[in-house]
């Protein structure tokens, strides 16, 4: 079996697993219990399906193995006793319906409940719906696996003990549904950005898992425009992965990347999603972010970057989501589109305490100082100090003539 | 499912306890929750609190509340709710959310 087949079999196992965790959790309100009941069967599927092929009824296979183990081991714990009837009900549900219902969206909503700490929502979603281990999630989020494991089990304990509800989509008001969907989108985006913390562009963090989750949410939320925006934005960024480094491994900034290295298929899909979302006439943060990425991608056709359009999109984005990152990116676009001097003055007016640790702020500041004929060394060396990516450090060193390892305060 | 709604109040609110507005707000809250309240009590001020500990067989008695915080536990309700969302909805109506804070905790089932 080829690698692609093995990966597809593994994905089929994760897909069936997440569906079952949702169906069982719906009956019990207990994510940890559902995972526990299915874990051995899931491990068996991950091992066997890539080798023997995916069974005709993946969910039925997993559930049958899980129930057999359940009976075999005759466990007498409280959790096991509570689970047996739920597994029975889910088995009946699977055999009676020709296509069993997909309840993963309410499960994701449960994981994104406001009473769960924001930093745990994405890990929780990745574990419950995709079956990733605390080890895999911890690695991506740069958190020790044992710490991640503790955070996850604490959150799952809270879900059960405080009875965080598993609510079918039909019971949500449209405003609440949108609010919770926004939280889910943010958590997925947090998982996606783990890919950017890795120095090596071939290390993808959880970018592909995040794209997979976004597809799931987009489909199960009936093509909500914001989930479409999120997916489009991530596909745009992912499409440029290979262009972010030259063959020597050096960092290449977006505006001088070779567009022929961008992944055309991903770009096409992203553009289609954004187009479809914009037709619903309900703009939002993620659609705007996707539109900004799309404007950058347009250089592949026009040969130039339309900074005037990008600046306007950032201005609009700031009215929806006023974050420091968006403000810095807006000023970068403003300098390219209009006045470099004005942009630089606005940059200096950003709150000092918040910008002190922002790598993008210092990199942009060095860039502007360089263009305006001022000395960029102090800013550039702050930017270098705040980056853990050697390729970015080398890029700053070369462009601004800063020496590595020099204390920025000595300038 | 039973939840405790723990009412934390600012000193200013506690000083205001003898005013008609204060009791009016809590009476209205009590009426709003109605039969969903299974228990509840307002506590006397923290200047009436005594904290007791047993350390190495010795009983230590101290004047004052267990934790000296900005907001004080002023009272509590035990309510019946379907799930956490319903309990949070009930807690959000409590007068002390505006300046103090309200903590929601499920009641633990005692092992038999």
Interface residues (C-beta under 8 A of the other chain):
Chain A: X113 X115 X161 X162 X163 X164 X165 X167
Chain B: X1 X82 X83 X84 X85 X88 X104 X105 X106 X108
